[in-house]
Amino acid sequence: MSAETGQDPLYTHPDLVQFYDIENRWADDFTYCAELAKAATSVLDLGCGTGELAAALAKGRRVVGVDPAAAMLDIAKRRVGGGLVRWVQADARTLDLDERFDLILLTGHAFQVFLSDTDQAAVLQSIARHLTPEGRYIFDSRNPAAKAWQNWTPVRSRRQIEHPTLGLVDVWNDARLDEPTELVRYQTFYQAQDGPEAFSAEAKIRFTSQQALAARLQAAGLSVNQWLGNWGGDPLHNGSKEIIPIGGLLR
């Protein structure tokens, strides 16, 4: 994730980080990446968050988890299997471990926190810098054609989560798109039902087209072998919710 994300309260403030794992449990993206990792002896998890995927992949292989947010890494280090992972607090744009990996992951739409062309180019160059000659990378970015932000309204996004100490918590989002910059500014709200606790934070993410991603991948020295439209493995099409490139180094 970017330095901006490293300062985002959603990922740094203890009152907000406590909700991350509840809302971001193991899902199809982790399952797909775990399957890819079976052929890898080394994995670099960029934007690893609280480290659930990295810890799960660490048995029997070298795994490095990278995130700019210390609060996230504190949780990662304490989870089961966390002791098998090398955790690094760093910005993915400037990361230089002087190591190469068979598989590089950037899940959870973390690519979207890189807001400028320059930032996107930098993180893609970082991926290329850390790949083995036969290595593969995979990351996801929401397809702008699907207009996911239209569902991030207080009415459409309202949901409930169960917190271990706060009990039932109401959660909702609010978002707005700035079309010229492709940036969506969104807010997340948490309100405990049985108490006065209320938490909120604001963040920005970028929606980038497949065409633009393809050009930036090539410029970074990366090939694309597959474009997926979801974590079920279906090919990308105009109506896909996700843009998921899988590839390696250009030859």
Beta strands, then each sheet from edge to edge (+ up, - down):
strand 1: 42-46
strand 2: 62-67
strand 3: 86-89
strand 4: 101-106
strand 5: 131-139
strand 6: 141-142
strand 7: 159-163
strand 8: 167-178
strand 9: 183-192
strand 10: 198-206
strand 11: 226-228
strand 12: 242-247
sheet 1: 3+ 2+ 1+ 4+ 5+ 12- 6+
sheet 2: 3+ 2+ 1+ 4+ 5+ 12- 11+
sheet 3: 7+ 8- 9+ 10-
end
